[in-house]
């Protein structure tokens, strides 16, 4: 399955500083039980009507629960939530 995190940053967030750190954080997704890899995409256009970032995490069966309980996911929530205006989560088979 694929777990998508789609984010709109707050206007004052420094995306040039945040995105490399977010990429580095998600590099360890393959080390989570049931995790394969993660890819982080920045938006091609900086428009108010568009989201700014998408994280796609490829997971094996049962991997979602391990991801949500992982240190990686907790770090994501704790460290980056203050910069996020909107977040959408989508899980696809």
MIBA-844386 format. One line per field, with one value per residue: residue number from 0; residue in three letters; y, z, x of N, C-alpha, C, CB in turn. Coordinates in steps of 0.1 Angstrom, whole numbers, plus 2048, in hexadecimal, padded with zeros to 3 digits. Each point is the difference from the previous one (the first is absolute). Glycine has a CB too. Example, Ala and Ser with C-alpha at 12.3 -4.5 7.8 and 13.67 -1.06 7.14 Angstrom:
gudo 0/1
nufi ALA/SER
nyy 7C7/817
nzz 84E/7ED
nxx 884/80F
cayy 80C/80B
cazz 800/800
caxx 7F7/809
cyy 80C/80B
czz 800/808
cxx 809/7F8
cbyy 7F4/7FA
cbzz 80C/7EA
cbxx 7ED/80C
END
This chain:
gudo 0/1/2/3/4/5/6/7/8/9/10/11/12/13/14/15/16/17/18/19/20/21/22/23/24/25/26/27/28/29/30/31/32/33/34/35/36/37/38/39/40/41/42/43/44/45/46/47/48/49/50/51/52/53/54/55/56/57/58/59/60/61/62/63/64/65/66/67/68/69/70/71/72/73/74/75/76/77/78/79/80/81/82/83/84/85/86/87/88/89/90/91/92
nufi UNK/UNK/UNK/UNK/UNK/UNK/UNK/UNK/UNK/UNK/UNK/UNK/UNK/UNK/UNK/UNK/UNK/UNK/UNK/UNK/UNK/UNK/UNK/UNK/UNK/UNK/UNK/UNK/UNK/UNK/UNK/UNK/UNK/UNK/UNK/UNK/UNK/UNK/UNK/UNK/UNK/UNK/UNK/UNK/UNK/UNK/UNK/UNK/UNK/UNK/UNK/UNK/UNK/UNK/UNK/UNK/UNK/UNK/UNK/UNK/UNK/UNK/UNK/UNK/UNK/UNK/UNK/UNK/UNK/UNK/UNK/UNK/UNK/UNK/UNK/UNK/UNK/UNK/UNK/UNK/UNK/UNK/UNK/UNK/UNK/UNK/UNK/UNK/UNK/UNK/UNK/UNK/UNK
nyy 7F4/817/809/81A/80F/814/817/818/806/810/812/7F8/7E3/80C/7EC/805/7F0/7E8/7F1/7F7/7F7/7EE/7F0/7F7/7F4/7EB/7F4/7ED/7F8/7E8/7FE/7FA/7DE/805/813/7F7/81B/818/809/81C/808/81E/804/7FB/81A/80F/7FB/80E/7E4/7ED/7EF/80F/7E0/7E8/7F1/7EB/7EF/7E9/7F4/7E2/7FE/816/81E/80E/7F6/808/81E/806/7F7/813/80F/807/809/811/812/808/80C/811/810/80A/809/81C/7FC/7F8/81C/7E2/7E4/7F5/7E5/7F5/7E1/7FD/7E1
nzz 800/7F1/820/7EA/81A/7EA/812/7F8/80C/813/7E6/813/7F0/7FA/7E7/803/81D/7F8/7E8/80F/819/7EF/7F3/81D/80A/7E9/802/815/7E9/7FF/821/800/806/7DF/7F3/7E1/806/80E/7E2/813/7E5/808/7F7/7E3/813/81B/7FA/81D/7F1/80D/81A/804/7FC/7ED/81C/7E5/81F/7E6/81B/7F8/803/819/7F4/80F/81C/7FA/7F8/81A/813/7F0/817/7E4/80D/818/7EC/7F0/81A/80B/7E7/7F3/816/7FD/7DF/800/7F5/7FF/80C/7E4/813/7E0/80E/7DE/805
nxx 808/80C/801/7F6/80F/7ED/813/7EC/821/7ED/801/818/809/81E/7EE/81F/7FE/7EC/80D/81B/7EF/7ED/818/80A/7E5/7FE/820/7EE/7E6/815/7FF/7DE/802/7F9/81A/802/80A/7F4/7FE/805/7ED/80D/7E2/80E/7F7/80E/7DC/7F9/7F8/81B/7FD/81C/7FF/7F5/80E/7FB/803/804/7ED/80A/7E1/802/80A/7E7/80A/81E/7F8/7F2/819/818/80D/7F3/7E6/80E/811/7E6/7F3/817/808/7E5/7E9/80F/7FC/7DE/7F0/7F8/80B/7F0/806/7FE/802/806/7F9
cayy 80C/80D/809/80D/80C/80B/80B/80E/807/80E/80A/804/7F5/801/7F3/7FC/7FB/7F5/7F5/7F7/7F9/7F6/7F5/7F9/7F9/7F5/7F6/7F4/7F9/7F2/7F9/7FC/7F3/802/80B/7FD/80C/80D/80A/80D/809/80E/804/807/80E/806/807/7FF/7F6/7F3/7FB/803/7F4/7F3/7F5/7F3/7F5/7F3/7F7/7F2/7FD/802/80A/80C/801/802/80E/80A/7FE/802/80D/809/807/809/80C/808/808/80A/80A/808/805/80F/807/7FB/806/7F5/7F3/7F6/7F3/7F7/7F3/7FA/7F2
cazz 800/800/80A/7FC/808/7F7/809/7FD/80B/803/7F7/806/800/7F6/7FA/7FB/80B/805/7F7/801/80D/7FF/7F8/808/809/7FA/7FA/808/7FF/7FD/80C/808/7FC/7F6/7F7/7F4/7FD/800/7F6/804/7F4/802/7F5/7F4/800/80D/7FF/80C/7FE/7FF/80B/7FE/802/801/804/7FC/807/7FB/80B/7FF/809/80F/802/804/80F/804/7FD/809/80D/800/804/7F4/7FF/80B/7FD/7F6/806/80A/7FB/7F4/801/802/7F3/7F7/800/7FD/7FD/7FB/801/7F7/7FF/7F4/7FD
caxx 7F8/807/7FB/803/7FF/800/801/800/807/7FC/807/80D/809/80B/800/80D/807/7F8/7FF/80B/7FF/7F5/805/809/7F8/7F9/80A/801/7F3/803/804/7F4/7FA/7F5/802/809/807/7F8/804/7FB/7FE/7FC/7F7/807/7FB/7FD/7F3/7F8/7F6/807/807/80E/809/7FA/809/7FA/807/7FC/7FF/7FB/7F5/802/80A/7FA/800/80D/804/7F9/806/80F/807/800/7F3/7FE/809/7F9/7F5/805/80A/7FB/7F2/7FF/802/7F6/7F3/7F6/806/7F7/806/7F9/806/7FC/804
cyy 80C/809/80E/80A/80C/80D/80E/807/80E/809/803/7F5/801/7F2/7FC/7FA/7F3/7F3/7F6/7F8/7F5/7F4/7F7/7F7/7F3/7F6/7F3/7F8/7F1/7F7/7FC/7F3/803/80C/7FD/80D/80C/809/80D/809/80E/803/807/80F/804/809/7FE/7F5/7F2/7FC/801/7F3/7F3/7F5/7F3/7F5/7F3/7F6/7F2/7FF/801/80B/80E/802/802/80E/80A/7FF/803/80D/80A/808/80A/80C/809/808/80B/80B/809/805/80F/807/7FD/807/7F5/7F3/7F6/7F2/7F7/7F3/7F9/7F1/7FF
czz 800/80A/7FC/80B/7F7/808/7F9/80B/803/7F8/805/800/7F5/7FA/7FB/80B/805/7F7/801/80D/800/7F7/808/80A/7FA/7F9/808/800/7FD/80B/809/7FC/7F7/7F7/7F5/7FE/801/7F5/804/7F3/805/7F4/7F5/800/80E/7FE/80D/7FF/7FF/80D/7FD/7FF/800/804/7FC/807/7FB/80C/7FC/809/80F/803/805/80F/805/7FD/80A/80E/801/805/7F5/7FF/80C/7FE/7F6/806/809/7FA/7F5/801/802/7F2/7F6/802/7FE/7FD/7FC/800/7F6/7FF/7F4/7FF/7F2
cxx 809/7F9/805/7FE/801/7FE/800/807/7FA/808/80E/80B/80B/802/80E/809/7F9/801/80C/800/7F5/805/809/7F9/7F9/809/800/7F3/802/804/7F5/7FB/7F4/802/80A/808/7F6/806/7F9/800/7FC/7F7/808/7FD/7FD/7F3/7F8/7F5/805/806/80F/809/7F8/80A/7F8/809/7FA/801/7FB/7F3/804/80A/7FB/800/80E/805/7FB/806/80F/805/800/7F3/7FD/809/7F9/7F6/805/808/7F9/7F1/7FF/801/7F5/7F3/7F5/808/7F5/808/7F7/807/7FA/805/805
cbyy 7F4/7FE/7EF/7FA/7F4/7F2/7F1/800/7F4/7FA/809/811/7F1/812/805/813/817/811/80E/810/815/813/80F/812/816/80F/813/80C/815/808/80C/819/7F5/7F5/80F/7F0/7F3/7FE/7EF/7FE/7EC/806/803/7EA/7FD/7FF/7FD/818/811/804/7F0/816/80E/807/80D/809/80F/805/814/7F7/7F1/7E8/7F5/800/7F1/7E7/7F9/7FE/7EF/7F1/7F3/7F0/7EB/7EC/7F2/7EE/7EB/7ED/7F0/7F2/7EA/7FE/7FF/7EA/816/811/804/811/803/814/7FE/817/7F7
cbzz 80C/7E8/813/7E8/816/7ED/80F/7F2/7F9/818/7FA/80D/80A/80D/7F9/7F0/807/80B/7F1/7F2/80B/802/7EB/7FD/80C/7FD/7F8/80E/7F9/7EA/7FE/803/815/810/814/7F6/7F2/818/7ED/818/7F2/80C/811/7F3/7E9/807/7E7/803/7F5/7E8/806/80B/80D/7EE/813/7EA/814/7E8/80F/7FB/7EE/802/7EE/7EB/801/7FC/7E8/7F2/804/7EC/810/7F4/7F4/80F/805/7EF/7FE/810/805/7F3/80A/817/804/800/7F7/7F7/811/7F2/818/7F3/819/7F5/811
cbxx 7EE/807/800/7FA/809/7F6/80D/7EB/815/7FA/7E9/7F3/7EE/80B/7E9/7FF/807/7F1/7F2/80D/808/7EF/7FF/811/7FC/7ED/80E/810/7F5/806/816/7FA/808/7F1/7FC/7F0/812/7F9/803/808/7FA/815/7ED/7FE/7F7/819/800/804/7F2/804/7ED/7FC/810/7EF/80B/7F7/805/808/7FC/818/7F6/7FC/80C/7F2/7EC/804/801/7EB/7EE/7FF/80F/80F/7F7/7FB/814/804/7F2/801/813/810/7FA/809/818/80B/80A/7EF/812/7F3/809/7F7/803/7FF/7EF
END
